[in-house]
Amino acid sequence: MLSDNLEKTIKRAVCYATDRQQQYVTLEHLLLALIEDKEALDVLKACNVDIKNLRISLIKYIDEELKSITSATVQEAEPSASFQRVLQRTTGHIYSSNKKINGANVLVSIFSERESHAVYFLQKQDMSRLDALNFISHGIQKEDGNKMTKDDEFDDLESQRQDETNSDFVYPNTYQSKEKTNKNEFIINLIDKAKDKKIDKLIGRNEEIERTIQILSRRLKNNPLYVGDPGVGKTAIVEGLALKIFNNEVPKFLRQSVIHQLDLGALIAGTKYRGDFEDRLKKVIKNISSSKNNILFIDEIHTIVGAGATTGGSMDASNILKPVLSNGQIKCIGSTTYKEFRNYFDKDKAFSRRFQKIDVAEPSTSECFEILKGIKKYYENFHKLKYTDDALKLAIDLSNRYITQKKLPDKAIDVIDEAGAYKKTFDNKNKIINDSDIINTISRIIKIPLKSINNQSNLVAKNLGNKIKKLIYGQDKAIDDLTRAIKVSQAGLSEPDKPIGCFLFTGPTGVGKTELAKQLSNSLESKFIRLDMSEYSEKHSIARLIGSPPGYVGFDQGGLLTEAVDQSPHSVVLFDEIEKAHHDLFNILLQVMDYGKLTDNNGKSVNFKNTILILTTNIGAENLTKGKLGFGTNINKQDNEEEIKFFFKPEFRNRLDSIITFNSLNFQTVEKIVNKFIKQLEVRLKQKNISIKISKDVINFLVKNGYSEVYGARPLSRLIQLKIKEPIADFLLSNNLKSKILIKINLKNKSRLKFNFISGKVREEII
């Protein structure tokens, strides 16, 4: 759809040709009419076109060179082929965006007709299609004396050719008048931010500030580079320095200094064509270097390595900065992380040698407390609340214990900020943030139950053994050994950088080793992560736990173990049947058990200090049942221990908190397990309005035939499935029952089960 101005312009072009009795409306007529079009005229002026000279050239060409198309019988001139192509091309590009076409769009499209005199006259004025697009899209005016080179002509023609064949290309729909590009739009004045009280006061970091001032006072290479983990306060140091400069709390030579932060996103945004980015950056550098008091700050400075480069031979931002950094034309402060420093600065020695490295370490808990005390007034004013000192200390303690992926003070600040936000939103009556608010916030952030954080955790640990004993039968000693170690951790007496506990469960199969790990996870309300070690019997399969090495499929996806713990740091990790895994697995577990950390293939360190590691094994199980008949609880512990010592190396056994041996099951224990399975069946049947009654003889039958010294209690579930569940399922599927049903199960002839299904007066018997 054409704009009103463009419709008038086209009519004017037709009139120019008709008045001269010319048969066709050419591009030269159209360009002459565009000179009086507001949008097109603004573009021509921005590109330094001499409008008067252009009009004279066009009129002279139309009057003298187009005499051949003059005819006395012309009533209205018809559009030429090139005229139609320009309008069709412009319409096609704009149509998909449902926007109106204006004169500026048509002016750009004229450049596609490279053989026309209209384009010749524009190029004679040193105007290119690129100049027009730069002004329409970004408001960038062409500077005086900026002549178009052969390379620029080629790039302009090449970009024009690509745009013509690209159906997704859209011309700018409307022109908005813009002022000449402001060099300051790509930098942020931190002194002005300090003046406007938009910078929080810096607490501590005196050594880093002193070192920064010392480097800035150098003659050459006066460029500090802060290197530290994310969240330790690198940017805050620079903002704190700006605040000190504003308050005249720095040496005399720095008091007139101005720190400008580079906005790299704004610098790159809109740089479609080669040379745009470099031109902007050089203008910023020129602006900064115009005064010796200016200091450039580049946050996340590693991002400028490669920024603006389009091909392998292109100059990126770091290469443009190198000359001015080495000769002292500008002072530059940068910040980056250790990982990015290794990836970028270590590889570009020419760039890194121009900076003086300052390590920014994570503050201690006492330093972090002083930081929170110093900045809490900003959060109190924002949330209209008050923070107690105890709440600040608890935020540091709990964030340090439970939020392992971040660093202080960032994670502690996140906690108090989120606690204030929640209080302001949902509990506006109470204006004080106390311990309970911090605990609730930590619970929401890391998604663990409140009782695992607050004082109820002591009660949970105290009653943990009794709770599990109600679910796991016949293994009281094993449960006591396990819960004692967990109580030590809950009391805060265990090593802070190690997992909560590392346990090796030994004993025959089917005695409850895996089940105990599951019930422990349920009791603590932690995530249960089970790894079947039979899947890791080959050497190469161990890589799946920490991620495949580079060059292999899935190397960028992380490991199964590291990703699972990283997503659920508060979990019970079960390595089931550890003896089936390749022996290289033990080398991986050594660092986890010793330092509570594991590094994956991408270099990411995963914290295991809030996990419980449980390893199960059947090693020595043959000795436990060898020569035994019937049920028994006495086992040959000495033979079992010798087998374990032979298989596991001393350095591995030495890192275990406890080796817990599980007893074989006796008759009374197996009977409890049978009753447990029956109770579970009763619960499921009750949902279907069915009750079940099983005689004591049936229970004894299941105990006698369902337990094996070799296979443990596992055959019990299969026997109950075969003898009880399947007959009940057959009856339910073959009868459309609507009323309440009672199922009685008795033993007949000491070997067969008799089922009586009673529904009202209907009675059915199955043997």
BELCORHU-V734678 format. One record per residue. PHI is phi in whole degrees, 0 to 359 (none if undefined). PSI is psi in whole degrees, -180 to 180 (NA if undefined). D_LAST is the distance of its C-alpha to the last C-alpha in Angstrom with 2 decimals. Layout:
((PHI;PSI;D_LAST) (PHI;PSI;D_LAST))
This chain:
((none;130;85.83) (276;144;89.41) (287;163;90.86) (298;-42;93.88) (297;-40;96.20) (290;-37;95.06) (299;-42;95.62) (295;-37;99.15) (295;-43;99.65) (296;-42;98.66) (298;-37;101.00) (294;-39;103.73) (295;-40;103.25) (296;-39;103.54) (295;-39;106.71) (302;-43;108.23) (286;-41;107.90) (294;-42;108.90) (298;-28;112.01) (266;8;113.17) (56;38;112.47) (264;139;109.99) (288;-29;107.41) (233;147;104.45) (266;115;102.97) (260;177;102.49) (295;-29;100.82) (292;-38;104.25) (298;-43;104.57) (295;-43;101.11) (294;-38;101.94) (297;-39;105.23) (289;-34;103.37) (294;-23;100.78) (299;-29;103.63) (263;4;103.87) (272;130;100.07) (301;-51;99.16) (297;-44;95.95) (293;-38;97.47) (296;-40;100.72) (299;-39;98.94) (293;-43;97.28) (299;-42;100.62) (294;-39;102.33) (295;-25;99.56) (265;15;100.11) (61;37;103.86) (276;133;104.94) (283;100;108.57) (298;-43;107.99) (297;-45;111.67) (295;-40;112.05) (296;-41;108.82) (295;-42;110.02) (297;-42;113.41) (295;-41;111.86) (293;-45;109.52) (296;-42;112.27) (298;-42;114.63) (294;-44;112.02) (296;-42;111.09) (285;-33;114.76) (260;-41;116.04) (269;-17;113.21) (255;23;111.44) (294;-25;114.53) (292;-20;113.08) (257;15;110.43) (276;140;113.00) (212;137;113.56) (288;-15;115.78) (264;7;113.27) (289;124;110.39) (263;-41;109.06) (210;130;106.01) (294;146;105.00) (259;149;101.67) (293;137;99.27) (286;171;99.61) (297;-43;96.68) (294;-38;96.60) (300;-46;96.78) (294;-40;93.73) (298;-42;91.79) (299;-47;92.34) (292;-40;91.12) (295;-41;88.13) (296;-44;87.15) (295;-44;87.41) (297;-41;85.52) (296;-38;82.69) (288;-38;82.23) (273;-24;82.37) (302;-40;80.46) (293;-21;77.01) (264;1;77.70) (55;41;78.86) (236;157;82.05) (283;147;85.69) (268;135;88.03) (238;-179;91.27) (296;-31;94.44) (296;-39;93.25) (297;-43;90.36) (294;-38;92.78) (300;-42;95.18) (296;-41;92.50) (291;-25;91.58) (300;-32;95.24) (296;-15;95.03) (290;-26;92.77) (271;76;95.85) (292;-21;97.47) (271;1;100.26) (276;157;101.56) (289;-25;104.73) (299;-46;102.82) (293;-36;100.81) (299;-44;104.03) (294;-36;105.78) (291;-43;102.87) (292;-30;102.72) (296;-26;106.49) (270;12;105.91) (63;33;103.48) (253;133;100.47) (241;166;97.18) (299;-36;93.89) (297;-39;92.36) (299;-43;94.93) (296;-45;93.97) (294;-39;90.23) (300;-40;90.77) (285;-42;92.62) (294;-42;90.33) (278;-41;87.12) (238;-4;88.28) (73;21;91.73) (271;115;93.34) (276;150;96.99) (281;130;98.85) (282;153;101.40) (297;140;105.02) (80;5;106.00) (273;85;102.46) (285;154;103.31) (271;122;100.73) (273;173;100.54) (298;-40;99.60) (296;-40;96.20) (296;-39;95.63) (298;-43;96.57) (296;-45;94.11) (297;-39;91.29) (295;-44;92.14) (292;-38;92.09) (293;-45;88.87) (295;-34;87.02) (294;-43;88.44) (297;-42;87.20) (294;-39;83.68) (294;-35;83.61) (292;-30;84.69) (264;-1;81.77) (258;111;79.22) (289;-17;77.65) (272;-9;76.29) (289;134;79.78) (233;127;81.01) (293;150;84.61) (304;130;85.24) (280;-38;85.12) (224;150;87.62) (261;132;90.32) (242;126;90.58) (297;130;93.81) (231;152;93.35) (282;168;95.81) (300;143;96.54) (308;128;93.73) (270;124;93.94) (295;-25;93.57) (281;-6;92.23) (286;-12;89.16) (259;1;87.50) (228;153;88.16) (242;124;87.36) (279;109;90.04) (287;-25;88.39) (293;-39;91.59) (295;-37;91.40) (297;-41;87.77) (295;-38;88.97) (296;-37;91.76) (276;7;89.29) (59;40;87.16) (258;8;84.19) (240;129;83.81) (284;150;82.17) (294;139;84.12) (276;127;83.37) (253;126;82.31) (75;-153;82.98) (59;34;83.25) (294;-39;86.89) (297;-43;86.87) (294;-38;85.59) (294;-44;88.19) (297;-42;91.00) (295;-38;89.99) (297;-46;89.87) (297;-39;93.36) (297;-43;94.67) (292;-41;93.38) (295;-22;94.75) (275;-4;98.15) (290;160;98.39) (281;-45;100.82) (236;159;98.45) (50;44;94.68) (270;57;94.41) (233;101;90.84) (287;146;88.11) (229;113;84.51) (276;127;81.70) (235;124;78.66) (189;169;75.52) (293;155;71.85) (300;134;70.92) (94;2;71.30) (273;-12;73.75) (109;34;76.65) (292;-48;78.79) (294;-35;79.75) (297;-31;80.32) (295;-44;82.97) (295;-43;84.96) (296;-37;84.70) (295;-37;85.75) (296;-41;88.74) (298;-39;89.70) (294;-38;89.57) (293;-38;91.77) (296;-43;94.25) (296;-35;94.41) (270;8;95.03) (58;39;97.64) (257;28;95.64) (232;166;96.33) (304;162;99.39) (301;-38;102.36) (291;-14;101.86) (257;-6;98.44) (292;-24;99.38) (263;6;100.34) (286;152;97.32) (231;124;94.85) (265;123;91.29) (249;122;89.97) (270;127;86.26) (283;127;85.61) (265;90;83.13) (295;-33;81.89) (298;-46;79.58) (292;-32;82.53) (293;-38;84.63) (274;-30;82.25) (302;128;81.19) (84;3;82.87) (274;81;84.43) (283;-31;83.63) (246;153;86.49) (299;131;87.72) (103;-21;90.23) (297;-50;89.10) (296;-47;87.22) (299;-39;89.94) (296;-44;92.59) (297;-46;90.84) (296;-41;90.26) (295;-33;93.88) (292;-39;95.07) (296;-45;92.94) (299;-42;94.31) (298;-40;97.82) (294;-43;97.31) (293;-42;95.95) (283;-5;98.68) (292;-19;101.42) (224;136;101.50) (289;-11;101.14) (273;-9;99.41) (278;138;96.38) (233;129;93.16) (264;130;90.30) (245;124;86.72) (244;104;83.91) (284;143;80.45) (52;57;77.80) (296;-19;80.71) (296;-20;78.52) (289;-17;77.87) (278;-12;81.48) (285;110;80.95) (96;-11;80.44) (291;129;80.99) (90;-12;83.08) (283;136;82.88) (251;-29;82.12) (223;175;82.55) (300;-28;82.81) (265;2;86.56) (282;151;86.64) (280;133;87.85) (258;-180;85.28) (296;-38;86.07) (296;-38;86.18) (291;-31;88.82) (289;-33;90.92) (282;-25;90.82) (307;-50;91.74) (299;-44;95.53) (285;-23;95.98) (284;-36;93.76) (282;-34;95.73) (268;4;99.21) (78;16;98.49) (297;-37;99.11) (228;154;96.08) (259;133;94.02) (229;132;90.29) (250;131;87.38) (236;162;83.95) (218;142;80.44) (200;173;77.40) (261;166;74.33) (299;-41;74.07) (297;-47;71.71) (290;-31;74.03) (297;-42;77.04) (293;-41;75.60) (287;-31;74.61) (245;-52;77.92) (287;-39;80.75) (296;-27;80.20) (275;-20;80.34) (241;81;83.53) (297;-33;85.91) (297;-32;88.85) (278;-43;87.21) (291;-30;85.78) (290;-15;89.11) (278;-6;90.70) (246;153;88.46) (252;116;88.40) (286;134;84.84) (235;115;83.88) (282;130;80.49) (248;104;78.77) (274;161;76.23) (292;132;73.46) (292;154;74.96) (288;171;73.80) (296;-36;71.95) (292;-41;75.23) (295;-38;77.08) (295;-36;74.31) (297;-41;74.57) (295;-36;78.30) (296;-46;77.60) (295;-38;75.17) (296;-37;77.65) (287;-31;80.36) (256;-4;78.51) (297;-27;76.43) (297;-32;79.25) (293;-38;78.74) (282;-32;75.06) (294;-42;75.94) (292;-36;78.50) (287;-46;76.14) (270;-7;73.10) (59;46;75.27) (222;175;73.41) (235;141;74.15) (250;130;72.50) (279;155;72.49) (296;-36;73.35) (296;-37;70.06) (294;-38;68.22) (295;-44;70.26) (297;-41;69.50) (292;-36;65.78) (299;-40;65.84) (293;-46;67.38) (296;-49;65.02) (288;-38;61.76) (294;-35;62.84) (291;-32;63.86) (276;-39;60.50) (252;-30;58.10) (262;90;60.05) (269;-13;60.60) (277;-14;61.47) (244;176;64.78) (242;156;67.90) (284;149;69.90) (272;1;71.64) (302;-46;70.03) (289;-33;66.49) (290;-38;67.78) (295;-40;69.96) (301;-40;66.99) (294;-49;65.08) (291;-33;67.91) (292;-44;68.66) (290;-35;65.07) (297;-42;64.82) (294;-40;67.97) (296;-43;66.75) (293;-42;63.47) (296;-43;65.36) (294;-33;67.91) (276;-43;65.32) (245;-13;62.66) (217;65;64.30) (284;-8;67.94) (286;-43;68.57) (271;122;68.51) (259;15;71.31) (237;130;70.58) (271;117;68.31) (242;-168;66.81) (300;-42;64.22) (297;-34;61.21) (293;-39;62.42) (293;-42;62.71) (297;-44;59.22) (298;-38;57.75) (294;-45;59.68) (300;-41;58.47) (298;-40;54.87) (289;-37;55.33) (291;-48;57.11) (260;-1;54.70) (59;52;51.53) (235;154;50.32) (296;152;49.35) (301;-39;52.19) (293;-15;50.77) (279;-12;51.10) (252;-47;54.84) (278;-165;56.08) (296;-18;56.03) (293;-18;52.34) (297;-32;51.74) (295;-39;52.86) (292;-38;50.28) (298;-47;47.57) (295;-37;48.61) (294;-40;48.82) (263;6;45.29) (298;-44;43.81) (298;-47;42.50) (296;-36;40.76) (293;-43;39.18) (288;-33;37.75) (296;-24;36.54) (285;-13;34.19) (247;-29;32.55) (246;124;32.99) (253;143;31.84) (79;7;33.46) (232;44;36.47) (299;-41;38.93) (295;-43;41.85) (298;-40;41.38) (294;-41;41.20) (297;-43;44.32) (299;-40;46.22) (291;-49;45.41) (291;-29;46.30) (298;-44;49.52) (294;-36;50.88) (289;-35;49.98) (298;-38;51.72) (299;-42;54.88) (292;-44;54.87) (296;-28;54.22) (281;-4;57.13) (80;21;59.38) (258;-4;60.16) (273;171;58.73) (297;128;60.76) (291;-25;61.33) (258;14;61.28) (247;163;58.11) (302;161;54.46) (304;-39;52.90) (193;149;51.11) (233;115;50.23) (233;145;47.33) (246;117;45.71) (265;122;42.12) (240;157;41.30) (144;173;38.31) (297;163;35.17) (289;147;32.95) (76;22;30.17) (254;-1;31.87) (114;16;32.94) (294;-53;36.30) (293;-38;35.73) (296;-37;33.74) (296;-40;36.72) (298;-41;39.08) (296;-46;37.02) (292;-32;36.86) (297;-43;40.58) (298;-43;41.35) (295;-40;39.39) (293;-37;41.09) (273;-4;44.51) (55;42;43.73) (254;162;45.05) (291;138;44.21) (255;118;41.75) (245;114;43.01) (249;129;40.87) (241;118;42.42) (278;113;40.37) (289;-13;42.88) (294;-19;41.39) (278;-6;43.15) (237;39;46.48) (280;-20;46.65) (263;154;49.76) (300;-44;53.21) (290;-24;53.79) (288;-19;50.51) (297;-29;51.80) (299;-23;54.22) (297;-27;51.38) (289;-36;51.22) (246;0;54.87) (106;146;55.59) (290;148;56.91) (290;161;60.59) (304;140;63.15) (101;-14;63.08) (256;158;59.32) (298;131;56.95) (81;16;55.98) (293;-20;58.67) (265;9;59.57) (257;-4;56.08) (80;175;55.79) (263;160;53.10) (295;-44;49.41) (287;-49;49.91) (295;-40;53.32) (291;-39;52.47) (296;-44;49.25) (287;-35;51.12) (296;-38;54.15) (281;-30;52.10) (228;78;50.10) (293;-19;52.40) (256;91;50.34) (209;164;47.17) (255;118;44.98) (256;119;45.28) (252;121;42.63) (260;94;43.53) (280;128;40.13) (56;64;40.34) (298;-25;44.12) (293;-16;44.59) (275;-10;43.54) (278;159;46.46) (293;148;49.91) (294;-17;52.31) (294;-21;54.61) (299;-36;52.16) (295;-31;53.29) (294;-36;56.86) (292;-41;55.84) (290;-23;53.98) (301;-47;57.02) (289;-30;59.12) (293;-45;56.27) (288;-26;55.71) (269;-44;59.46) (244;-5;60.93) (68;24;58.03) (221;153;59.06) (214;129;58.14) (260;128;60.34) (275;-176;58.82) (292;-19;60.47) (268;4;62.48) (87;4;64.07) (278;128;62.15) (269;124;61.46) (254;131;58.07) (269;130;57.85) (250;12;54.93) (287;-12;56.25) (253;19;53.66) (250;159;50.66) (246;120;48.42) (263;126;47.86) (233;127;44.78) (243;129;44.30) (251;149;41.17) (209;151;41.18) (254;13;39.13) (297;132;42.35) (84;1;42.22) (296;-31;38.44) (297;-38;38.57) (290;-26;40.83) (287;-28;38.56) (248;-2;35.68) (295;127;37.81) (75;14;37.52) (255;149;34.92) (232;144;31.76) (70;-152;29.12) (260;150;30.10) (193;154;33.68) (248;-17;36.10) (281;126;39.31) (235;158;40.22) (276;86;43.24) (293;-35;45.11) (297;-46;48.26) (297;-38;46.73) (297;-44;45.00) (294;-37;48.35) (296;-40;50.14) (297;-42;47.75) (293;-42;48.30) (296;-35;52.08) (290;-37;52.13) (275;-45;50.32) (264;133;51.83) (291;155;55.62) (302;-40;57.52) (294;-26;58.76) (281;-47;55.21) (298;-33;53.89) (292;-20;57.01) (266;-5;56.19) (282;140;52.72) (286;-33;52.55) (195;143;49.86) (256;113;47.57) (254;121;44.35) (263;131;42.07) (262;136;38.37) (281;158;36.74) (291;157;33.62) (272;140;30.68) (261;-180;29.89) (299;-45;26.75) (296;-37;27.77) (293;-44;28.49) (297;-36;25.19) (297;-40;23.46) (296;-38;25.71) (293;-41;24.84) (299;-46;21.07) (299;-35;21.97) (296;-45;24.24) (297;-40;21.63) (294;-40;19.34) (299;-43;22.51) (298;-39;23.26) (294;-40;19.87) (300;-40;20.51) (297;-43;23.93) (292;-39;22.82) (290;-32;20.22) (298;-32;22.94) (294;-21;25.15) (259;14;22.78) (66;38;22.81) (235;133;19.28) (247;155;18.74) (225;142;16.04) (227;119;15.66) (244;132;14.29) (285;163;14.86) (296;-35;17.42) (298;-37;15.24) (294;-41;13.21) (301;-47;16.71) (297;-37;17.97) (298;-43;15.20) (293;-38;16.15) (296;-45;19.80) (293;-40;19.74) (263;-10;18.07) (257;-9;19.52) (250;142;23.17) (223;138;25.71) (300;-32;29.40) (279;-44;30.26) (257;-4;28.29) (70;-143;28.14) (270;-2;25.69) (299;-40;25.27) (297;-17;22.08) (300;-47;20.43) (296;-36;20.47) (291;-38;19.06) (293;-42;16.13) (295;-38;15.42) (300;-45;15.88) (286;-45;13.41) (271;-26;10.53) (242;-53;11.18) (293;-43;13.71) (294;-45;12.57) (299;-39;9.22) (295;-42;11.54) (297;-42;14.28) (299;-42;12.65) (294;-44;12.02) (294;-37;15.55) (285;-26;17.24) (266;-3;16.09) (230;133;17.10) (271;90;20.63) (262;134;20.22) (240;-25;23.45) (266;174;22.81) (291;143;21.48) (236;140;17.73) (245;128;16.12) (247;120;12.83) (251;131;11.64) (238;123;9.62) (232;167;9.58) (260;133;9.46) (237;130;8.34) (59;26;10.87) (63;7;12.48) (216;-11;10.80) (234;146;7.05) (262;137;6.00) (249;127;4.45) (252;129;6.14) (245;116;8.78) (258;115;11.31) (245;120;14.59) (225;99;17.67) (64;-122;20.57) (268;-6;19.84) (276;134;16.93) (223;126;13.50) (231;137;10.27) (240;132;6.79) (231;133;3.80) (244;NA;0.00))
